Amino acid sequence: MLPRTTSAASAADMESSAQALDDGKTVDALVEAFYESMSFLPGDKPDWERFLGLFAKGAVIVANGDVMDVPAFVERSKESIKELKADSGFLEVEVARRVEMFCGIAHAFSTYEARFSPYDVDPIHSGVTSLQLANLLGRWCILSMTSEIATEANPLPSRYRKK
């Protein structure tokens, strides 16, 4: 059972900035903020502070088989951006979503496409991100994220493609 009230210690564990409160108003707002925070246009960079504020303390990320905490994911992503020379931009755009919800818990199964530019016709890759969410302290936050990139050997099933 998820707590409906909180102690001072657990309240301090949650990001309480105006941005985090706004991003966590609804599941839709949270998922949109997730993609917006890590996407960036040429000459810009991801909003890692906003990204970190979307997650509960102790949240876990599993990206393509690697398990890490959120700060480690951010550091790995910064290195990937340097290696890819993605100074020209990088966008992950949600193209489909399924959400299951009960009380203060939700699961968002989100299909995305990644591009270096909003003008790219074909995506660099596509994949599925699974977000386990909870409404804690009056806002939605991410408890865990798991992501897989589609490949020739493991293509996206038609039920997860954009409609």
MDAnalysis code that builds the backbone (N, CA, C; Angstrom):
import MDAnalysis as mda
import numpy as np

u = mda.Universe.empty(489, n_residues=163, atom_resindex=np.repeat(np.arange(163), 3), trajectory=True)
u.add_TopologyAttr("name", ["N", "CA", "C"] * 163)
u.add_TopologyAttr("resid", np.arange(1, 164))
u.add_TopologyAttr("resname", ["MET", "LEU", "PRO", "ARG", "THR", "THR", "SER", "ALA", "ALA", "SER", "ALA", "ALA", "ASP", "MET", "GLU", "SER", "SER", "ALA", "GLN", "ALA", "LEU", "ASP", "ASP", "GLY", "LYS", "THR", "VAL", "ASP", "ALA", "LEU", "VAL", "GLU", "ALA", "PHE", "TYR", "GLU", "SER", "MET", "SER", "PHE", "LEU", "PRO", "GLY", "ASP", "LYS", "PRO", "ASP", "TRP", "GLU", "ARG", "PHE", "LEU", "GLY", "LEU", "PHE", "ALA", "LYS", "GLY", "ALA", "VAL", "ILE", "VAL", "ALA", "ASN", "GLY", "ASP", "VAL", "MET", "ASP", "VAL", "PRO", "ALA", "PHE", "VAL", "GLU", "ARG", "SER", "LYS", "GLU", "SER", "ILE", "LYS", "GLU", "LEU", "LYS", "ALA", "ASP", "SER", "GLY", "PHE", "LEU", "GLU", "VAL", "GLU", "VAL", "ALA", "ARG", "ARG", "VAL", "GLU", "MET", "PHE", "CYS", "GLY", "ILE", "ALA", "HIS", "ALA", "PHE", "SER", "THR", "TYR", "GLU", "ALA", "ARG", "PHE", "SER", "PRO", "TYR", "ASP", "VAL", "ASP", "PRO", "ILE", "HIS", "SER", "GLY", "VAL", "THR", "SER", "LEU", "GLN", "LEU", "ALA", "ASN", "LEU", "LEU", "GLY", "ARG", "TRP", "CYS", "ILE", "LEU", "SER", "MET", "THR", "SER", "GLU", "ILE", "ALA", "THR", "GLU", "ALA", "ASN", "PRO", "LEU", "PRO", "SER", "ARG", "TYR", "ARG", "LYS", "LYS"])
u.atoms.positions = np.array([
    [0.834, -1.174, 0.000],
    [0.000, 0.000, 0.000],
    [0.879, 1.237, 0.000],
    [0.561, 2.213, -0.824],
    [1.320, 3.447, -0.893],
    [0.858, 4.405, 0.195],
    [1.774, 5.148, 0.802],
    [1.385, 6.054, 1.876],
    [0.566, 7.228, 1.348],
    [-0.435, 7.594, 2.104],
    [-1.253, 8.768, 1.772],
    [-0.781, 9.977, 2.569],
    [-0.074, 9.732, 3.653],
    [0.511, 10.807, 4.437],
    [2.003, 10.556, 4.477],
    [2.734, 11.517, 4.978],
    [4.179, 11.368, 4.924],
    [4.828, 11.981, 6.147],
    [6.013, 11.523, 6.464],
    [6.785, 12.130, 7.536],
    [7.647, 13.234, 6.941],
    [8.236, 14.045, 7.797],
    [9.114, 15.120, 7.320],
    [10.281, 14.552, 6.534],
    [10.806, 13.403, 6.953],
    [11.949, 12.805, 6.254],
    [11.573, 12.401, 4.840],
    [10.428, 11.757, 4.645],
    [10.080, 11.332, 3.297],
    [9.659, 12.516, 2.437],
    [9.114, 13.559, 3.038],
    [8.772, 14.765, 2.276],
    [10.038, 15.391, 1.707],
    [11.127, 15.333, 2.450],
    [12.388, 15.900, 1.976],
    [12.964, 15.092, 0.830],
    [12.561, 13.811, 0.706],
    [13.069, 12.953, -0.355],
    [12.471, 13.288, -1.716],
    [11.357, 13.975, -1.738],
    [10.673, 14.288, -2.989],
    [11.050, 15.693, -3.453],
    [11.296, 15.835, -4.737],
    [11.543, 17.139, -5.337],
    [10.255, 17.944, -5.208],
    [10.349, 19.149, -4.673],
    [9.124, 19.929, -4.465],
    [9.142, 21.255, -5.210],
    [9.964, 21.378, -6.225],
    [9.992, 22.613, -6.993],
    [8.656, 22.808, -7.706],
    [8.391, 24.043, -8.082],
    [7.158, 24.345, -8.811],
    [7.100, 23.526, -10.100],
    [8.257, 23.356, -10.770],
    [8.304, 22.572, -12.011],
    [7.918, 21.128, -11.747],
    [8.474, 20.526, -10.690],
    [8.171, 19.123, -10.369],
    [6.706, 18.956, -10.000],
    [6.155, 19.898, -9.266],
    [4.734, 19.817, -8.909],
    [3.861, 19.921, -10.145],
    [4.219, 20.812, -11.051],
    [3.459, 20.977, -12.287],
    [3.587, 19.729, -13.162],
    [4.807, 19.206, -13.296],
    [5.039, 18.015, -14.111],
    [4.305, 16.796, -13.562],
    [4.070, 16.745, -12.262],
    [3.431, 15.593, -11.647],
    [1.941, 15.731, -11.406],
    [1.311, 16.738, -11.989],
    [-0.132, 16.931, -11.766],
    [-0.959, 15.757, -12.258],
    [-0.568, 15.202, -13.411],
    [-1.286, 14.066, -13.993],
    [-0.269, 13.096, -14.581],
    [-0.721, 11.887, -14.858],
    [0.143, 10.904, -15.530],
    [0.545, 11.444, -16.905],
    [-0.401, 12.026, -17.635],
    [-0.077, 12.586, -18.955],
    [1.005, 13.648, -18.854],
    [0.868, 14.556, -17.894],
    [1.866, 15.623, -17.726],
    [3.232, 15.037, -17.388],
    [3.257, 14.003, -16.550],
    [4.525, 13.384, -16.155],
    [5.219, 12.727, -17.344],
    [4.476, 11.975, -18.143],
    [5.080, 11.297, -19.297],
    [5.544, 12.326, -20.331],
    [4.760, 13.365, -20.558],
    [5.189, 14.417, -21.486],
    [6.470, 15.083, -20.987],
    [6.551, 15.371, -19.682],
    [7.756, 15.986, -19.111],
    [8.958, 15.058, -19.228],
    [8.733, 13.761, -19.103],
    [9.803, 12.772, -19.246],
    [10.484, 12.923, -20.602],
    [9.689, 12.952, -21.664],
    [10.263, 13.077, -23.011],
    [10.820, 14.476, -23.268],
    [10.118, 15.502, -22.817],
    [10.588, 16.877, -23.026],
    [11.930, 17.119, -22.348],
    [12.120, 16.584, -21.149],
    [13.325, 16.877, -20.375],
    [14.590, 16.281, -20.982],
    [14.468, 15.182, -21.712],
    [15.679, 14.600, -22.290],
    [15.849, 14.897, -23.774],
    [14.916, 15.620, -24.343],
    [15.024, 16.025, -25.751],
    [15.585, 17.440, -25.822],
    [16.351, 17.701, -26.875],
    [16.918, 19.043, -27.010],
    [17.187, 19.367, -28.470],
    [17.126, 20.650, -28.765],
    [17.369, 21.152, -30.120],
    [18.832, 21.525, -30.287],
    [19.282, 21.768, -31.522],
    [20.681, 22.156, -31.751],
    [21.087, 23.330, -30.866],
    [22.280, 23.227, -30.295],
    [22.812, 24.285, -29.452],
    [22.295, 24.244, -28.030],
    [21.413, 23.328, -27.722],
    [20.840, 23.204, -26.384],
    [21.297, 21.888, -25.775],
    [20.806, 21.542, -24.613],
    [21.101, 20.257, -23.999],
    [19.897, 19.811, -23.185],
    [19.846, 18.540, -22.804],
    [18.709, 18.055, -22.024],
    [18.571, 18.826, -20.710],
    [17.369, 18.872, -20.187],
    [17.102, 19.511, -18.897],
    [17.196, 18.431, -17.825],
    [18.430, 18.103, -17.447],
    [18.652, 16.999, -16.516],
    [18.071, 17.288, -15.146],
    [18.064, 18.539, -14.715],
    [17.475, 18.873, -13.413],
    [15.980, 18.539, -13.410],
    [15.304, 18.912, -14.479],
    [13.883, 18.584, -14.596],
    [13.692, 17.068, -14.642],
    [14.522, 16.378, -15.435],
    [14.452, 14.920, -15.541],
    [14.574, 14.273, -14.163],
    [15.580, 14.673, -13.383],
    [15.792, 14.109, -12.051],
    [14.585, 14.346, -11.154],
    [13.933, 15.506, -11.304],
    [12.776, 15.843, -10.487],
    [11.538, 15.015, -10.768],
    [11.544, 14.243, -11.846],
    [10.394, 13.405, -12.191],
    [10.378, 12.084, -11.422],
    [11.514, 11.726, -10.828],
    [11.682, 10.428, -10.191],
    [11.608, 10.514, -8.671],
    [11.083, 9.458, -8.048],
    [11.096, 9.329, -6.592],
    [12.511, 8.959, -6.154],
    [12.843, 9.292, -4.913],
    [14.143, 8.899, -4.371],
    [14.248, 7.375, -4.426],
    [15.383, 6.872, -4.878],
    [15.604, 5.436, -4.954],
    [15.068, 4.787, -6.216],
    [14.566, 5.590, -7.140],
    [14.032, 5.044, -8.396],
    [15.135, 4.302, -9.152],
    [14.721, 3.333, -9.937],
    [15.646, 2.484, -10.687],
    [15.350, 2.602, -12.176],
    [16.410, 2.599, -12.968],
    [16.281, 2.608, -14.425],
    [16.963, 1.369, -14.980],
    [16.251, 0.670, -15.868],
    [16.820, -0.466, -16.595],
    [16.768, -0.074, -18.065],
    [17.936, 0.192, -18.628],
    [18.013, 0.625, -20.023],
    [18.822, -0.401, -20.811],
    [18.129, -1.106, -21.692],
    [18.769, -2.110, -22.539],
    [19.588, -3.115, -21.738],
    [19.019, -3.542, -20.615],
    [19.637, -4.586, -19.806],
    [20.540, -4.103, -18.695],
    [20.875, -2.822, -18.650],
    [21.720, -2.282, -17.591],
    [20.853, -1.653, -16.507],
    [21.069, -2.066, -15.247],
    [20.315, -1.540, -14.104],
    [21.156, -0.460, -13.429],
    [20.521, 0.691, -13.166],
    [21.248, 1.807, -12.540],
    [20.285, 2.722, -11.813],
    [20.833, 3.583, -10.968],
    [19.993, 4.609, -10.363],
    [19.878, 5.772, -11.348],
    [19.027, 6.716, -11.031],
    [18.744, 7.798, -11.975],
    [19.980, 8.681, -12.228],
    [20.729, 9.095, -11.188],
    [21.934, 9.891, -11.484],
    [22.932, 9.169, -12.385],
    [23.087, 7.855, -12.226],
    [24.004, 7.097, -13.098],
    [23.495, 7.101, -14.534],
    [22.179, 7.005, -14.723],
    [21.595, 7.067, -16.065],
    [21.877, 8.423, -16.707],
    [21.742, 9.484, -15.925],
    [22.009, 10.832, -16.450],
    [23.461, 10.942, -16.890],
    [24.385, 10.460, -16.074],
    [25.809, 10.526, -16.427],
    [26.091, 9.700, -17.682],
    [25.506, 8.518, -17.774],
    [25.694, 7.679, -18.971],
    [25.123, 8.373, -20.203],
    [23.987, 9.019, -20.042],
    [23.367, 9.726, -21.161],
    [24.221, 10.900, -21.613],
    [24.811, 11.623, -20.674],
    [25.703, 12.736, -21.034],
    [26.878, 12.225, -21.868],
    [27.445, 11.083, -21.480],
    [28.551, 10.488, -22.233],
    [28.092, 10.038, -23.618],
    [26.909, 9.448, -23.698],
    [26.378, 9.003, -24.994],
    [26.184, 10.180, -25.940],
    [25.717, 11.291, -25.407],
    [25.508, 12.483, -26.228],
    [26.847, 12.968, -26.791],
    [27.889, 12.949, -25.950],
    [29.224, 13.339, -26.421],
    [29.716, 12.386, -27.508],
    [29.573, 11.074, -27.282],
    [30.043, 10.070, -28.235],
    [29.294, 10.155, -29.556],
    [28.000, 10.403, -29.492],
    [27.197, 10.489, -30.713],
    [27.363, 11.824, -31.425],
    [28.074, 12.741, -30.750],
    [28.219, 14.097, -31.286],
    [26.834, 14.664, -31.615],
    [25.941, 14.507, -30.644],
    [24.544, 14.915, -30.832],
    [24.337, 16.390, -30.494],
    [25.369, 17.212, -30.741],
    [25.239, 18.647, -30.503],
    [24.166, 19.256, -31.394],
    [23.855, 18.547, -32.458],
    [22.855, 19.057, -33.391],
    [21.440, 18.812, -32.888],
    [21.317, 18.126, -31.745],
    [20.012, 17.894, -31.161],
    [19.705, 16.416, -31.030],
    [18.741, 16.131, -30.205],
    [18.273, 14.763, -30.009],
    [16.854, 14.849, -29.461],
    [15.950, 14.124, -30.091],
    [14.548, 14.153, -29.683],
    [14.013, 12.747, -29.526],
    [13.378, 12.489, -28.397],
    [12.583, 11.284, -28.240],
    [11.136, 11.747, -28.170],
    [10.332, 11.222, -29.088],
    [8.945, 11.644, -29.205],
    [8.050, 10.430, -29.007],
    [7.111, 10.554, -28.094],
    [6.167, 9.474, -27.859],
    [5.203, 9.386, -29.035],
    [4.991, 8.160, -29.512],
    [4.078, 7.958, -30.645],
    [2.865, 7.104, -30.266],
    [2.914, 6.440, -29.123],
    [1.775, 5.648, -28.655],
    [1.962, 5.399, -27.162],
    [0.820, 5.226, -26.457],
    [0.897, 4.959, -25.012],
    [-0.313, 4.143, -24.559],
    [-0.043, 3.228, -23.638],
    [-1.096, 2.494, -22.925],
    [-0.869, 2.741, -21.442],
    [-1.926, 3.077, -20.717],
    [-1.810, 3.322, -19.277],
    [-2.834, 2.467, -18.548],
    [-2.375, 1.808, -17.496],
    [-3.243, 1.103, -16.557],
    [-3.100, 1.814, -15.220],
    [-4.249, 2.056, -14.536],
    [-4.194, 2.835, -13.311],
    [-5.158, 2.260, -12.275],
    [-4.735, 2.294, -11.008],
    [-5.593, 1.942, -9.894],
    [-5.165, 2.784, -8.704],
    [-6.093, 3.543, -8.179],
    [-5.821, 4.434, -7.045],
    [-4.580, 5.276, -7.339],
    [-3.568, 5.155, -6.504],
    [-2.375, 5.977, -6.671],
    [-1.227, 5.299, -7.379],
    [-1.505, 4.244, -8.150],
    [-0.443, 3.587, -8.915],
    [-0.833, 3.557, -10.387],
    [0.166, 3.599, -11.231],
    [-0.091, 3.549, -12.673],
    [1.109, 2.921, -13.372],
    [0.819, 2.340, -14.527],
    [1.864, 1.811, -15.395],
    [1.641, 2.409, -16.776],
    [2.635, 3.107, -17.283],
    [2.568, 3.681, -18.633],
    [3.524, 2.905, -19.523],
    [2.984, 2.356, -20.596],
    [3.754, 1.606, -21.582],
    [3.820, 2.509, -22.798],
    [4.977, 3.111, -23.053],
    [5.112, 4.195, -24.016],
    [6.031, 3.815, -25.178],
    [5.526, 3.953, -26.396],
    [6.332, 3.716, -27.592],
    [6.876, 5.057, -28.069],
    [8.161, 5.092, -28.409],
    [8.787, 6.352, -28.821],
    [9.614, 6.151, -30.087],
    [9.917, 7.285, -30.719],
    [10.864, 7.333, -31.830],
    [11.915, 8.383, -31.493],
    [13.166, 8.091, -31.808],
    [14.273, 9.009, -31.543],
    [14.812, 9.555, -32.864],
    [15.115, 10.852, -32.859],
    [15.686, 11.531, -34.026],
    [16.727, 12.537, -33.551],
    [17.659, 12.878, -34.444],
    [18.606, 13.941, -34.135],
    [17.997, 15.307, -34.392],
    [17.029, 15.374, -35.284],
    [16.417, 16.646, -35.670],
    [14.918, 16.447, -35.865],
    [14.128, 17.476, -35.561],
    [12.688, 17.355, -35.830],
    [12.392, 17.243, -37.325],
    [13.388, 17.532, -38.168],
    [13.210, 17.465, -39.618],
    [13.569, 16.106, -40.206],
    [14.170, 15.225, -39.387],
    [14.501, 13.884, -39.867],
    [13.218, 13.112, -40.144],
    [13.129, 12.539, -41.334],
    [11.943, 11.771, -41.694],
    [11.935, 10.432, -40.964],
    [13.061, 9.736, -41.008],
    [13.152, 8.423, -40.383],
    [13.806, 8.526, -39.012],
    [13.293, 7.777, -38.044],
    [13.912, 7.803, -36.711],
    [15.257, 7.081, -36.694],
    [16.121, 7.470, -35.761],
    [17.382, 6.765, -35.507],
    [17.038, 5.361, -35.013],
    [16.101, 5.320, -34.098],
    [15.592, 4.060, -33.568],
    [14.233, 4.322, -32.933],
    [13.556, 3.250, -32.620],
    [12.305, 3.330, -31.876],
    [12.374, 2.289, -30.780],
    [11.484, 2.407, -29.830],
    [11.504, 1.455, -28.731],
    [10.306, 1.636, -27.831],
    [10.357, 0.920, -26.726],
    [9.287, 0.976, -25.738],
    [9.894, 1.302, -24.385],
    [9.256, 2.210, -23.671],
    [9.635, 2.552, -22.311],
    [8.471, 2.195, -21.397],
    [8.774, 1.469, -20.342],
    [7.796, 1.099, -19.333],
    [8.066, 1.948, -18.095],
    [7.057, 2.716, -17.676],
    [7.189, 3.590, -16.510],
    [6.228, 3.126, -15.419],
    [6.769, 2.819, -14.246],
    [5.948, 2.487, -13.096],
    [5.843, 3.764, -12.262],
    [4.612, 4.196, -12.022],
    [4.354, 5.509, -11.429],
    [3.568, 5.379, -10.135],
    [3.717, 6.369, -9.268],
    [2.922, 6.434, -8.040],
    [2.604, 7.888, -7.748],
    [1.441, 8.111, -7.141],
    [1.072, 9.440, -6.699],
    [1.484, 9.548, -5.240],
    [2.597, 10.229, -5.011],
    [3.152, 10.409, -3.671],
    [3.181, 11.892, -3.341],
    [2.742, 12.231, -2.166],
    [2.761, 13.618, -1.689],
    [2.007, 14.557, -2.628],
    [0.953, 14.041, -3.243],
    [0.110, 14.879, -4.082],
    [0.592, 15.083, -5.503],
    [1.603, 14.328, -5.934],
    [2.052, 14.427, -7.328],
    [2.492, 13.063, -7.829],
    [2.356, 12.882, -9.143],
    [2.814, 11.649, -9.775],
    [4.323, 11.700, -9.941],
    [4.981, 10.571, -9.701],
    [6.426, 10.469, -9.912],
    [6.745, 9.083, -10.448],
    [7.936, 8.953, -10.999],
    [8.386, 7.692, -11.586],
    [9.135, 6.887, -10.528],
    [8.697, 5.649, -10.312],
    [9.378, 4.741, -9.383],
    [10.430, 3.914, -10.097],
    [10.126, 3.519, -11.335],
    [11.103, 2.781, -12.136],
    [10.803, 2.962, -13.609],
    [11.860, 2.828, -14.390],
    [11.761, 2.950, -15.839],
    [12.543, 1.803, -16.451],
    [11.945, 1.144, -17.418],
    [12.628, 0.100, -18.176],
    [12.438, 0.419, -19.649],
    [13.505, 0.313, -20.415],
    [13.429, 0.692, -21.821],
    [14.157, -0.326, -22.684],
    [13.594, -0.579, -23.854],
    [14.225, -1.456, -24.843],
    [14.111, -0.819, -26.217],
    [15.186, -0.866, -26.955],
    [15.191, -0.366, -28.326],
    [14.789, -1.516, -29.249],
    [13.917, -1.240, -30.193],
    [13.509, -2.246, -31.172],
    [14.682, -2.533, -32.115],
    [14.786, -3.775, -32.539],
    [15.842, -4.197, -33.466],
    [15.212, -5.070, -34.550],
    [16.017, -5.446, -35.532],
    [15.518, -6.373, -36.548],
    [15.111, -7.694, -35.908],
    [15.891, -8.150, -34.941],
    [15.589, -9.409, -34.265],
    [14.386, -9.282, -33.325],
    [14.170, -8.085, -32.791],
    [13.056, -7.816, -31.877],
    [12.319, -6.559, -32.320],
    [11.562, -6.652, -33.418],
    [10.836, -5.472, -33.902],
    [9.642, -5.140, -32.995],
    [9.172, -3.915, -33.112],
    [7.983, -3.516, -32.355],
    [6.766, -4.294, -32.845],
    [6.042, -4.920, -31.944],
    [4.788, -5.553, -32.359],
    [3.806, -4.475, -32.845],
    [2.939, -4.823, -33.744],
    [2.014, -3.833, -34.315],
    [1.156, -3.172, -33.244],
    [0.836, -3.868, -32.159],
    [-0.020, -3.276, -31.122],
    [0.665, -2.131, -30.385],
    [1.998, -1.997, -30.500],
    [2.724, -0.922, -29.825],
    [3.156, 0.192, -30.780],
    [2.784, 0.066, -32.058],
    [3.143, 1.103, -33.024],
    [2.110, 2.210, -33.000],
    [2.493, 3.372, -33.539],
    [1.570, 4.492, -33.552],
    [0.338, 4.151, -34.371],
    [-0.745, 4.741, -33.965],
    [-2.023, 4.435, -34.608],
    [-2.437, 5.550, -35.526],
])
